[in-house]
Amino acid sequence: MLFPYKRPRHPMRAMHGFVAYIFAKVWCRAPNEEYSLELFKGLPALYAIMDELYRADLAGTEKGAGAFFYRHVNQIFQEFKQLSPREIRSYRQMFRDNNDIQALCEGKKEPGRYIADTQNVLMSTIEAFFSKLYSCGFFELAMVKEHIGANLKEHYKAFSSLNDMPCCPFCGLLPMDSEYDPTREAYDHYLPASKYPFNSVNLRNLAPACYKCNSQNKGAKDPLQDEAGVKKKAFYPYAAGSYPIQVSVYFKSVAQLSTKEQDIRIGLSCAGYDEEVETWDRLYKIRERYAAKCLSSSGAKYWLQRILDENKNYQQISQGVLSKELEQCESFPWHESNFLKGAFFHTCWQLGMV
């Protein structure tokens, strides 16, 4: 990851706040309580929503996302009633661990995953609920937005304003919608909702990403485990400090520019984060995409043509123009793939190609 995000303080944190309350104050109390709206009174906004859903359920008018939420909350409560105190403690630990996204990325905690066991009715119900909780549309319902006081579109505006995103931090190749755009980028479930329970609406696990990173490359890949099931570390999208990523470009031949995939190699490094770099590359195909960018008409050919045009139009020597380009790349690394262009030009300079 080229750079981490900052998190705005925003009312949409209530999404996970609702889940945390339901888990601790409703489901975990199931063995000693009967299900009732009284259990939700400790969180007034959630109580108001559940009360409205309860009335609609009684009247038989609730359907869609509202019915999905209300009925799953009730169903999971009934399954929790069967648990022993030891099992309740185990689920509490799983909930805490799965929502400590940073510790999971750093390999400091072991996550819980859905269990492929049709006999485990509770886990199957939890999977059915949490894997679809974000996408079902519940948090876009008018009454939910009213009680939260915001929606994800407003969160994205605050998010993009705070982060001033010149590009997608997962690839650096594509621009991101700003707070001024009528559309917004999709929030990627960094730890996939299809694999991990309890954190599907935790904003620490939701990170805006360009469509190529989110849909076309990462998809449901697991940052914490490779295809062979081996445990891996991953960059945390909301780390407090920066990641000192270094990108290098190497040519097979020192006599001419690369024109084929096999003629170019991309080097990635980050001091102290070797495993995280490999996870980053595995998730988003970084090396392949950076090589493709360098070989494309919008890459090397365009970058070099600019140098030639500057030489011709302003009668400057190549070294002088290139020096200015490198200064620009260093000053604004995340604009127009400058971080990659700078690495490309640095190699060209070393080999005397410009």
N, C-alpha and C positions, 0 to 999 in steps of 0.2 A: 504494500500500500504506500503510495507516494507521500501522503500526508494524512494525519487523523482529523476527524471532525471535532467541532465543539458542539455541546448540547445546550440548547436554550432552555431556560426555565419556562415551562408552558403548561397550560391547563390540560393538554392532551396526555400528560402523565397519568391522568385519571384512568386511562384505559387499563394500565397495569395495576393501578391502585384498586380498581374494582376487583380484579382477579386476586390480588393479594389478600384483600379483605374476605372475599368469598372463600378462599382456601382456608385461611386461619380461623375466621370467626363463624363460618357456616359449615363447611365440609368437615373440618377436623373436630367439630363439636357434635357431629352426627351421632356417634355411639351413645351420647348422654342427653340428646335433645330430640324433640320432634320438629319436623320441618314447619316453619311458619315465617311470616313476614317480619315478625319481631326480631329475628336473627339479623336482619339487615339494617335495623334502626341506628346502629353505630356509625353508619355512613349515609347521611341524609340524601345525597344525590342518588346513590345506588338504591336506597329504600324507595324513593319516589318512582324510579324507573321500574323496579320490581313490582311495586304496587299497581302501576299502570298495566304491566304485563299480566299480573295476576287477574285483574279485572277483565282484561281482554280474553284471557284463557277461559275464565268462567263463562263468559258470554259466547265463547266459540268464535270470536272475531279475530283473534291473533293468528298471524301466519308469517311465513317468511323468516327474516332474520330475528325478529322479536321472539317468535315461537321457538326457533332454534336455540337461542340463548336461554330462555326461561326453562324449557324442558330439559336441557342438558344440565343446567345447574341443579335442578330437582333430582334428575336421575343419578348424577354423581353423588349427591347427598345420600340417596338411598343405598348406594353401593358402599359408601364410607361407613354406614351404620354397621356393616358386617366386620369391620376391621378391629383388630386387637390394639391395645396401647402401643405395643412394639411396632406394629405395622404403621400406625399413625405417625410415630416418630420417624420411621423410614421415609414416608412420603414427605414429611416436613423437611427432612434433610435434602431430599431430591429437589424439592421446590426451591430451597435456599441456594443449593449448588447450581441448579440450572439457570438461575437468574443472576448469578455472579459471573457475568459474561467475560469480564476482564480476566478473572482467575482461571476460567476455562480456557481462554485463548492462550494464556501463559503456561498452561499445563499444570497449574497448582491445585486443581480440583478435578475430580472425575465426574463427568456428566451422566445423567440418567437418560436413557433412550426408550422409545416405545418398544414394548415386548411383543414379538410376533408369536402370540399364544392366544388362540381363540378361546381357551378356557379361562383366561384372565379377563372377565367381563369389565372390571373397573378400568384397567389400562386401555381396553378397546374403546370404552366410552370416553375416557380422557383424550385418547387420540382423535376420536371423531369430533370432539369439541374443539380442542386447541389447534388442530391442523387446519380448521376452517374458521376459527374465531375472527381472525383479521380480515379474511376475504369474504365472509358471509354478508357483510354490509351492516352489521349491528351498530357499529360506531358512526355510521352515516345516517342512521334513523333520526328524524327530526326531534323526537323527544329526548333521545340520548344526547344529541348535540346541544339541545337546550339546557339540559341539566349539567353537562360538562362545561358549557360556555364556550366551546370551540370545536373545530373539526380539523382533519388532517391537512386540508388545503391551507388553512390558516397557520397550522404548525409548520408546513413547508415554507411558507413565506418568511416566517420568523427564523427558521433554520437557515434558509439560503441567504438571508440578510446578515445573519451572524457570521456565517462561514465565507461569504463573498466568494462563491465557488467559480473559479475560472475554468475548471475542467472536472471530469470524474476522477476522484482520487484513487480509484481502483485500477485505472488504466492510464489516465492522463491524455488520452487520445481524442475524446469527444467532449464538447461543451455540455454544461448542465443548465437546465431551466433556472432562471433567477426569480426573485420575488416579483418581478415585473411581468413575467410571462403568464399568459392565460392558462397554461398547462403546468404540470409539475412532473418531476421524475418519480418513478416508482420507488417505494421503500423495499429494499431487499431484506429478507430474513437472513441475516448473516449466518446464524445457526438455523438450519432449515426447519420450518414449522412441521414438515413432514417427518422429521426424525426426533425432535426434542420436545418434550412436554413442558408446559407451564410458562414459556417465555415468548410466545408468539405475538403478544402485544406490548412487550417491554421495549421502550424506545431505545434502550442500550443495545438491543439486538436488531433494531430497524435502522438501516443506513441507506440513504438515497444513492442510487447507482445508475449509470447510463444503461440504456436498453441492451447494448452489446455485452456489457459485463453481467448484468442481472439475468437476462433471458437467454442470450445466445451462447454464453460461455460458462458462467457459474451454475445457473439453474439450481438443482437440489444437491449439488456436491457438498460434502461435509468438510468444513475447515479443520475439524478436530480429529479426523480419521481418513486415511487414504483409501484407495480402492481395495487394498489388501487387508484392510482392517487395522492397520498400524496407527497408533496414537501419534498425533502431530500437534505442534504449536502453530499459532496463527497470529497475524497482526490484529490488534484490537482496534476497531474503527473509531473509538472515542478515547484513545490514549491521551494522557495529559501532556506528554512530551512528543517531539517530532521523531520520525524515523529517518536516519541519515542514509537514504537510498542512494546508491551509486549505479548509474547506467553506463555501460561501455559498448562501443560498436567495433567489431573486428572484421576485416576483409580477408578472404582467402588469398587474394593476390594483391601485392603491393604496387603492381604496375597499372591496374585499372580498377574502376569502381565495380562493385558487385551488381550483377543484373539477374542473378538466380538465387533461389532460397539457400542452396547449398554453398553459395559463395560468401555468405554473411553470417556472423554469429553475434548474438547479444549477450553481454555479461551483466549480471545483476548481483549486487552485494549490499550488505547492510551490517556494519560492525556489531557483533553480538546477537544477530538475528538470522543466522544461516537457515535454520529450519523454517522460520516464518517466511523467508524469501521463497523457499521452494514450495511452500503451501500457496503463497500468492501466485506463483507461476502456474501451479497445478489448477487452481480455481479459475483463473482468468486467461490462461494461455498467453502470458505476458511476452515471453521471448518470441513466440511465433508472430504475435501481433506487432511487436516493435520492428521485427525484421521486415514484415509485410509493409509497414509504414515507410521504412527507409527505401524499399524497392519500388514503391508506388509512384505515380506521376505527381502526387501531392507531397511526396517526400524528397528524396535525393535530387531528382531532376529539377523540381521547383526550387529547392533550396540553392542549388548550384547556379541555376539560371539567374537568381537574384544577385548573386555575387558577380556574374558576368555582366549583368545589366548595370550594376553600380560602377563597375570598371569602365564600361563604355560611356555611360551618361555623365559621370563625374570625373573621369580620367584619374581614377585612383588605382593604386596597385592592389593586387589580390590580397596580399597579406594585411594591408590596411583595412580593407573592407571586411575581411574575415575577422580581424580583431574586434571590429565594432559589432559584428554579428554575435560573436562569443560573449561580449559584454552584455548585449541585449538578452541573450539566452540566460545568462547568470542572474541578471536583474529580475527577469520575469519568467522563471522556469516553467510555470504551469499554464502559461498562455501559448496557444498555437503549437503545442508539443515542443516548446523550446528546450526542455530538458533533454529530449531525444535528439533534436537538431544540434544542440551543443555538443553532445557526445559524438555525433556523426562528423561534425566539422573538426572536432578535436583530432579525430583519427586521420581525417583528410590532411590536416595541417602537419601532423607528425610524419605522414608518408610523403609529404611534398606534392600532393595531388592538386592543391590550389595555391 
